[in-house]
Amino acid sequence: MDRFTALNIFRKVAELGGFAAASRRLRLSPSAISKNISELEAYLGMRLFNRTTRRVSLTEAGSLYYEQVTRILDDLDAADLSLGPLQQSPSGTLRVSAPTTLTLLTPVSRAVPTFLERHPGLALDLRMEDRRVNIVEEGFDLAIRAVDVLEDSSLVARKLMTTPHVVCGAPSYFDRAGHPHAPADLQRHNIVQFTLSGHSDEWVFHRGAQSVRVAVSGRYKVTSSLAVRDALCAGFGLSLIPWVYVKDAVERGLLRIVLDDWSTVELSVYAIYPSRRQLVPKVRAFVDFLAAELSSQS
């Protein structure tokens, strides 16, 4: 048994939750995965995984061993990187998942060519999609998350920016439907709902010590903030939307903010990556780039 290989296989099986997934990720045969785990368990004299026909899970001993092995392998990765040329020159392919609207409506997309020119040894595979990816299982180096509240996770998160939400609509809509003067007035208006948000069906407003919850529902529900903005500009209704997504339209007079004497939820943007072992120079360079580009948007 090559113990280093066996430890890496053990870690990958634990992270991906199965022998088959580890086999695909490591490009090893299923028999090689199984053989290494069996030999490692024999060497340790205890079972590391509970195996059923449907799933694989860590035993109590396996969980303890995983925590120790992860730290050791992380330290080895850090030691290797400290001596290699990658420490100064990010290289290889960087796989990133990012929300479509955030990428297109902030400086990120426009600045990517400059980032790549700055790092000629680096290739970027940027997947713009609004679904929440599983970073480990899908092989991403990092993901950008735009959320109201960051869920508890074993992933490492670095906050890049925060932007408030605003209630807005087109002047033509307000000329036709009137302006809401208090949160409760929203129930008489046509709402465009972004269904992927954590506040799709209820908006919460604050003013001083006062807090108001408003249940909202509309004829148009959509999974794209770009589509929400387009519907607002067309005069279809109003919505609660991150300021950074409508800043340009407001400044051009295409949209008008209402209820601006009330505060509501903020959108926070994070760079998410599995652990510090993933913060190799290519990841660190891109996270620093994102922080610099988005800092002016907060």
C-alpha positions as CSV (number, residue, x, y, z in Angstrom):
1,M,0.0,0.0,0.0
2,D,1.2,3.4,-0.9
3,R,0.1,5.2,2.2
4,F,0.1,8.7,0.7
5,T,-2.1,7.5,-2.2
6,A,-4.4,5.7,0.2
7,L,-4.8,8.8,2.4
8,N,-5.7,11.0,-0.7
9,I,-8.2,8.4,-1.8
10,F,-9.7,8.2,1.7
11,R,-10.1,12.0,1.7
12,K,-11.7,12.1,-1.7
13,V,-14.2,9.3,-0.9
14,A,-15.1,11.1,2.3
15,E,-15.6,14.4,0.6
16,L,-17.6,13.1,-2.4
17,G,-19.6,10.5,-0.4
18,G,-18.9,7.5,-2.5
19,F,-16.3,5.2,-4.1
20,A,-17.7,5.8,-7.7
21,A,-17.5,9.5,-7.4
22,A,-13.9,9.3,-6.1
23,S,-13.0,6.9,-8.9
24,R,-14.3,9.4,-11.5
25,R,-12.6,12.4,-9.9
26,L,-9.2,10.7,-9.3
27,R,-9.4,8.8,-12.6
28,L,-8.7,5.5,-10.9
29,S,-10.6,2.3,-11.4
30,P,-13.2,1.4,-8.8
31,S,-11.2,-1.7,-7.8
32,A,-8.2,0.5,-7.1
33,I,-10.3,2.8,-4.9
34,S,-11.8,-0.1,-3.0
35,K,-8.4,-1.9,-2.6
36,N,-6.7,1.2,-1.2
37,I,-9.5,1.8,1.3
38,S,-9.5,-1.8,2.4
39,E,-5.8,-1.9,2.9
40,L,-5.9,1.4,4.8
41,E,-8.6,0.0,7.1
42,A,-6.6,-3.2,7.6
43,Y,-3.5,-1.2,8.4
44,L,-5.4,0.9,11.0
45,G,-7.3,-2.1,12.3
46,M,-10.7,-0.4,12.2
47,R,-13.4,0.4,9.7
48,L,-13.4,3.9,8.3
49,F,-16.6,3.8,6.2
50,N,-20.1,2.4,6.7
51,R,-21.1,0.9,3.3
52,T,-24.6,0.2,2.0
53,T,-25.9,-0.4,-1.5
54,R,-27.0,3.2,-1.7
55,R,-24.4,5.3,0.1
56,V,-21.1,5.5,1.9
57,S,-20.6,7.4,5.2
58,L,-17.8,7.9,7.7
59,T,-17.8,5.9,10.9
60,E,-17.0,7.7,14.1
61,A,-13.4,6.6,13.8
62,G,-13.5,7.6,10.1
63,S,-14.7,11.1,11.0
64,L,-11.9,11.6,13.5
65,Y,-9.3,10.2,11.1
66,Y,-10.6,12.5,8.3
67,E,-10.1,15.6,10.4
68,Q,-6.5,14.6,11.2
69,V,-5.7,13.5,7.6
70,T,-7.2,16.7,6.1
71,R,-4.9,18.9,8.2
72,I,-1.8,16.8,7.4
73,L,-2.5,16.9,3.6
74,D,-3.3,20.6,3.7
75,D,0.1,21.2,5.4
76,L,1.8,19.1,2.8
77,D,0.1,21.1,0.0
78,A,1.2,24.4,1.7
79,A,4.8,23.2,2.0
80,D,4.9,22.2,-1.6
81,L,3.5,25.5,-2.8
82,S,5.9,27.5,-0.6
83,L,8.8,26.1,-2.6
84,G,7.3,26.2,-6.1
85,P,7.2,28.8,-8.9
86,L,3.4,28.9,-8.6
87,Q,3.8,31.0,-5.5
88,Q,4.8,33.9,-7.6
89,S,3.1,33.0,-11.0
90,P,-0.5,31.7,-10.9
91,S,-0.9,29.1,-13.7
92,G,-3.1,26.3,-14.8
93,T,-6.8,26.4,-15.3
94,L,-9.1,28.1,-12.8
95,R,-12.7,26.8,-12.7
96,V,-15.1,29.4,-11.3
97,S,-18.9,29.4,-10.9
98,A,-20.5,32.8,-10.7
99,P,-24.1,34.3,-10.8
100,T,-24.9,35.6,-14.3
101,T,-26.5,38.9,-13.3
102,L,-23.7,39.8,-10.8
103,T,-21.0,39.0,-13.3
104,L,-22.6,41.0,-16.1
105,L,-23.9,44.1,-14.2
106,T,-20.7,44.7,-12.2
107,P,-17.2,45.4,-13.5
108,V,-16.2,41.7,-13.2
109,S,-17.0,40.6,-16.7
110,R,-15.4,43.7,-18.3
111,A,-12.3,43.3,-16.2
112,V,-11.6,39.6,-16.8
113,P,-9.5,40.2,-20.0
114,T,-7.2,42.5,-18.0
115,F,-6.9,39.9,-15.2
116,L,-5.9,37.3,-17.8
117,E,-3.4,39.6,-19.4
118,R,-1.9,40.2,-16.0
119,H,-1.4,36.4,-15.6
120,P,-0.4,34.9,-18.9
121,G,0.1,31.4,-17.5
122,L,-3.5,31.2,-16.3
123,A,-6.6,30.0,-18.1
124,L,-10.1,30.9,-16.7
125,D,-13.1,28.6,-17.1
126,L,-15.9,30.9,-15.9
127,R,-19.4,29.3,-15.7
128,M,-22.1,31.9,-15.3
129,E,-25.2,30.3,-13.9
130,D,-27.7,31.2,-11.2
131,R,-28.0,27.7,-9.7
132,R,-26.0,26.9,-6.6
133,V,-23.3,24.5,-7.6
134,N,-21.7,21.9,-5.4
135,I,-18.1,23.1,-5.5
136,V,-16.4,19.8,-4.4
137,E,-18.5,17.4,-6.4
138,E,-18.4,19.5,-9.6
139,G,-14.7,20.2,-9.5
140,F,-14.8,24.0,-9.1
141,D,-11.9,25.9,-7.6
142,L,-14.2,28.5,-6.2
143,A,-17.7,29.9,-6.5
144,I,-19.1,33.4,-6.1
145,R,-22.3,33.5,-4.0
146,A,-24.7,36.5,-3.8
147,V,-26.9,35.8,-0.8
148,D,-29.0,37.6,1.9
149,V,-27.7,35.2,4.5
150,L,-24.7,32.9,4.1
151,E,-25.6,29.3,5.1
152,D,-23.5,27.4,7.7
153,S,-20.9,25.4,5.8
154,S,-17.5,23.8,6.0
155,L,-16.5,26.0,3.0
156,V,-14.3,29.0,3.5
157,A,-15.9,32.3,2.6
158,R,-14.4,35.8,2.0
159,K,-16.9,38.7,1.7
160,L,-16.3,40.8,-1.4
161,M,-19.0,43.4,-1.2
162,T,-22.4,44.3,0.2
163,T,-25.2,46.2,-1.6
164,P,-28.7,47.2,-0.3
165,H,-31.9,46.2,-2.0
166,V,-34.3,48.9,-3.2
167,V,-37.9,49.0,-4.2
168,C,-38.2,50.5,-7.7
169,G,-40.3,50.6,-10.9
170,A,-40.6,52.6,-14.0
171,P,-42.0,56.2,-14.0
172,S,-44.7,55.0,-16.4
173,Y,-45.8,52.3,-13.9
174,F,-46.1,54.8,-11.1
175,D,-48.0,57.2,-13.3
176,R,-50.5,54.5,-13.9
177,A,-50.6,52.7,-10.5
178,G,-49.6,55.4,-8.0
179,H,-46.7,55.4,-5.6
180,P,-46.6,53.2,-2.4
181,H,-46.1,55.5,0.6
182,A,-45.8,52.7,3.2
183,P,-44.7,49.0,3.0
184,A,-48.3,47.9,3.4
185,D,-49.3,49.7,0.2
186,L,-47.2,47.1,-1.8
187,Q,-50.0,44.6,-1.5
188,R,-52.0,46.7,-3.9
189,H,-49.2,46.8,-6.5
190,N,-48.1,44.4,-9.3
191,I,-45.0,42.6,-8.0
192,V,-42.2,41.0,-10.1
193,Q,-40.8,38.2,-8.0
194,F,-37.2,36.9,-8.2
195,T,-37.9,33.3,-7.0
196,L,-34.3,32.3,-6.3
197,S,-33.9,34.9,-3.5
198,G,-34.5,34.1,0.2
199,H,-37.2,36.7,0.4
200,S,-39.3,35.9,-2.7
201,D,-42.6,35.8,-0.8
202,E,-42.0,38.2,2.0
203,W,-40.2,41.5,2.2
204,V,-39.1,43.0,5.6
205,F,-38.7,46.7,6.1
206,H,-37.1,48.6,9.0
207,R,-37.3,52.2,10.1
208,G,-35.8,53.0,13.4
209,A,-37.4,50.6,15.9
210,Q,-40.2,49.8,13.6
211,S,-40.2,46.5,11.6
212,V,-42.8,45.6,9.0
213,R,-43.3,42.3,7.1
214,V,-45.2,42.3,3.8
215,A,-46.3,39.2,2.1
216,V,-45.9,39.7,-1.7
217,S,-47.2,37.8,-4.7
218,G,-47.3,38.7,-8.4
219,R,-48.3,37.4,-11.8
220,Y,-44.6,37.3,-13.0
221,K,-42.2,35.0,-11.1
222,V,-38.8,34.6,-12.7
223,T,-35.4,33.1,-11.8
224,S,-33.2,35.8,-13.4
225,S,-32.6,39.3,-11.9
226,L,-31.9,40.5,-15.4
227,A,-35.4,39.5,-16.4
228,V,-36.7,41.3,-13.3
229,R,-34.9,44.5,-14.3
230,D,-36.2,44.3,-17.8
231,A,-39.8,43.9,-16.6
232,L,-39.4,46.9,-14.4
233,C,-38.0,49.0,-17.2
234,A,-40.9,47.9,-19.3
235,G,-43.3,49.4,-16.7
236,F,-44.8,46.0,-15.8
237,G,-44.6,46.5,-12.0
238,L,-42.2,47.0,-9.1
239,S,-39.8,44.8,-7.3
240,L,-37.2,44.6,-4.5
241,I,-33.9,44.2,-6.2
242,P,-30.2,44.8,-5.4
243,W,-29.2,48.4,-6.0
244,V,-26.1,47.4,-8.0
245,Y,-28.4,45.7,-10.6
246,V,-30.5,48.8,-11.2
247,K,-28.0,51.6,-10.5
248,D,-27.5,52.5,-14.2
249,A,-31.2,52.4,-15.0
250,V,-32.0,54.7,-12.0
251,E,-29.3,57.1,-12.9
252,R,-30.7,57.2,-16.5
253,G,-34.2,57.9,-15.3
254,L,-35.6,54.5,-16.5
255,L,-36.4,53.4,-13.0
256,R,-37.5,55.3,-9.9
257,I,-36.9,54.2,-6.2
258,V,-39.7,54.3,-3.8
259,L,-40.0,53.7,0.0
260,D,-36.4,55.0,0.3
261,D,-37.1,56.1,3.9
262,W,-37.2,52.4,4.8
263,S,-34.3,50.0,4.9
264,T,-34.5,46.4,3.9
265,V,-32.4,43.3,3.2
266,E,-28.8,43.6,2.0
267,L,-27.2,41.4,-0.6
268,S,-23.7,40.1,0.3
269,V,-21.3,38.7,-2.2
270,Y,-18.8,36.0,-1.1
271,A,-16.0,34.1,-2.7
272,I,-16.4,30.5,-1.5
273,Y,-13.8,27.7,-1.7
274,P,-13.4,24.3,-0.1
275,S,-10.5,24.8,2.3
276,R,-7.2,26.7,2.7
277,R,-5.5,23.9,0.6
278,Q,-7.5,25.3,-2.4
279,L,-6.2,28.8,-1.9
280,V,-3.3,28.2,-4.3
281,P,-1.9,31.2,-6.1
282,K,-4.4,31.1,-9.0
283,V,-7.3,31.1,-6.5
284,R,-5.8,33.8,-4.3
285,A,-5.1,36.0,-7.4
286,F,-8.7,35.8,-8.6
287,V,-10.2,36.4,-5.2
288,D,-8.0,39.5,-4.7
289,F,-9.0,40.6,-8.2
290,L,-12.7,40.2,-7.4
291,A,-12.3,42.1,-4.1
292,A,-10.6,45.0,-5.9
293,E,-13.2,45.2,-8.7
294,L,-16.3,44.9,-6.4
295,S,-15.1,47.2,-3.6
296,S,-16.3,50.3,-5.5
297,Q,-19.8,48.8,-5.8
298,S,-20.5,48.5,-2.1
